Amino acid sequence: MNDTVRSYRGLEIYPLIYPHKPRGADGSRHYDSGFDAAVKISRRGADDSTTTSRVYRVPGAGPFSGSGEARLASTRYAERLIDGNVAGESIADL
């Protein structure tokens, strides 16, 4: 999977997408069960190193049907967090 990094208002957004159902005992993957999403939001320091970061789970009524849908939801959720539009969540500690 490609690492996708997006910058928004001086912070870096890393969508984290993973299958809803873990691998089976035989190592099989269950992509047909959908995908869950989280997002890592990071701040870079003056020397271009990551100074702080935090991972937020993207809420949803159920798994996303595809990885693209989950990635888009992850990015949109991060933007809403950064803008202060998610009740009960904050990026103040970044």
Buried (B, 14 or more C-beta within 10 A) or exposed (E): EEEEEBEBEEBBBBBBBEBBBEEEEEEEEEEEEBBBBBBBBBBBEEEEEEEEBBEBEBEBEEBBEEBEBBBBBBBBBBBEBBEEEBEEBEBEEB
